[in-house]
């Protein structure tokens, strides 16, 4: 194994917690104020949820690698380490949003999304990518989980939105929070639904020669 740490190009506290859980040392490599990170998440016409999640993750990886090169050129001493990126998408086939349910823009949008998910089975896709060397293209893995929501009352949805948990999350909910009480059944990866599938992540870290946790 060659590397004792990685760069994480994600602001998600959940991804940071999950990496710490399996003993991965990381430093953040986040977009600067001059980067339009949101534009990477625009959905293309007729794009499937699986294709969208992988495309966005690879785009984030390429942007993070460019960021590392630019900071090195600017005289910031950044030793090389593999760069990890991830993206999560909630999908409900045949939904009014044409399969992909993104992050809510406001309270009204969060209400609409949760009403769509109420009483339905949906899918959560999480792609994770690692760039092993500065001259490599990212290696990407995709994890897919199925979640069954109970039928939610308008009062439940309103209380959940009022808690603030719905915002900044694909599908307007976080499984690690109070929305866990909405979920009747899960098939797949709990950590993947949170935002970082740990089995696939561990495989990518090993392929990139990263020391972590039990993998010393």
N, C-alpha and C positions, 0 to 999 in steps of 0.2 A: 504494500500500500504506500502511496506517495504523498497523500495530502491529509493534514490534520484538521482542516476546516474547509467550509465552502462559503460562497457568496449566495445569499438569498435575495432574489429580486422580487420581493413581495412585502407589502405593508401589513398583511393579514396577521393579527396576533394568534389566530388559531394555527396557522402554519408554523409559526415560531414555536408555539407550545408543543406541537406534534414532533418537530425536529428535536427539541430538547428532550422529549419523552424517550426517544430512541438513542440519545447520547450523541447527537450531531452538533459539533461546534460550528457556528456560522457568524458571519458578519453581513450586515445589510448593504445592499447595492441598489439604492432606490432612485427613481427618476428625479432629475433636477427640475427647477421651476420652468426651465425653457423647453421641457419635453411635454408633448401632448399625448400622455399615456392613455387617455380616454378614447382617442381615435382608434387605437388598436382593437377596441372591443366592439366596433360597429359591425352589425350583422350584414353579410352579403345576401343578395336576393336568392331565395330558394335554397339557402345553405342549411344542411342538416346540423343537428346539435352536436353530433360526434365530430364532424368536419370542422365546425366552428370552434369547438373547444381546443382541438389540436392546433388549428391554424393560429388562434390567438396566443396560445402558449408558446409556439415556436416564434411568433413575432415578438413576444415579450423577451424571449431568450436572446434573439438577435439584437434587440434594442439594449438589453443589459450588457451584452458583449461589447457593443459599440460604446456604451457608457464607460466600461472599464478601460478601453483603449484611449478614449478621449481624456480621461482623468490621468492616465499614465503620461500622455503627451503633454498635459498641463503641468507636469512636474509633481503630481501627487504619487507618493510611493505606495503602490498597491501590488503586493506580490500576487502571482497568479494562483488561483484556486478554482475548481469547477464552480460553475454558476447554475443555480437551481431556480426554476420558474414553475408556476402552476396556474391553472385556471379552472373554475368550476361553473358548470352550466346546468340549470334546471330545465327539463324538457317535458312537455305534455303533448304528445302527438295529437294532431287535429284540434288543438286549442285555437282560440281566436288570435293568438300571437304567433301563429305559424310555427309551432313546435318549441321555440326558445322563449323562456321566461327569464328576463334579466333582472337587474337590480331596480327596485322601485324609485321613481323620480320624486315622489311625494306621498303624502298620506292617502290620497285618492287612488294613486297607482298601486300602492301596497294593498289597499282594500280590494281592488280589482283582481290582482294576482292571486291573493289568498282565496277569493271567491271562486276563481277558476280551479284551484287545487283542491278545494273542499270536496270530500267524498270521492276523490279520484286517485288512481295510481299513476305516479309520474316517475321519471327517470332523472338521476343525477349523474352527469358525466364530469369526471375530473381528469384532466391531462396534466402530467408532470414531465418536465424536460430538464436535462442536464447537459451542459456544454463541458466536456472533459478537458479540452485544451483550447488555447486561444485561436488555433487554426482549424478547429473541428466545427462541424455542424452539430446542432443539438440532437441528442437522442431522446425520443419521446415515447411515453407509455400512456395508455388511456384506460381508465377504470370506469365501469358502469354499474350503478346500483339502482334498485327499484324500491320505491317508498309508497306506502298506502296511507293516505290521509283519512281521518275520520271526517264525517260531515260536521262542519263548523257553523255555529250560530253567528248571527251578525254581532252579538254582544262579545263572543269570544274573539272574533277578528278585531273588533274595535279596541278591546282591552290589550290585545297583543300589540297592535300598532302603537297604542299609547305608551307601551313599555319602551319603545325605541328600538327594540331588537330587529325589527323588520328591515331596517335600512342598511345599505351597504352590503346586502347579501343577495345572491342570485335566488330567485323564487320568493323573495321577501320573507325568508325565515332562516333560523339557524338551529340545527338539530341539537347543538350542545346547550341550548338555552330552554326557555319556557315552551317553545314550540315542540319539544319532545313529547308533550302531553297530547299533541294532535296526531301522533304517528301510531297507526295500528300495527304496521308490519314493515320490516326492512329485509331486503335480500341483497347482499353485496358487502360493501366495505363501509363500516361506520366512519373510519378516519377519512375515507374518500369523500363521504358526504360532508364531513367537516371542512374539507378543502385540500387534503393531502393524503392519498392512499399510501399507507406506510409500507405495505408489502412491495408494491411497485417502486416506491421511492428507495427502499433499501437495495433492491436489485440494481437500480440506476447508479446509486452511490458506489456499490461494489464494482460495477463496470467502469466507473470513473476513478477507481483506486483511492477511495476516501476511507480513512479510518474513522470508525464511529462505534459507540456502544459495544456490542458483542463481536463486532467485526474488526477487532484489532489483530 
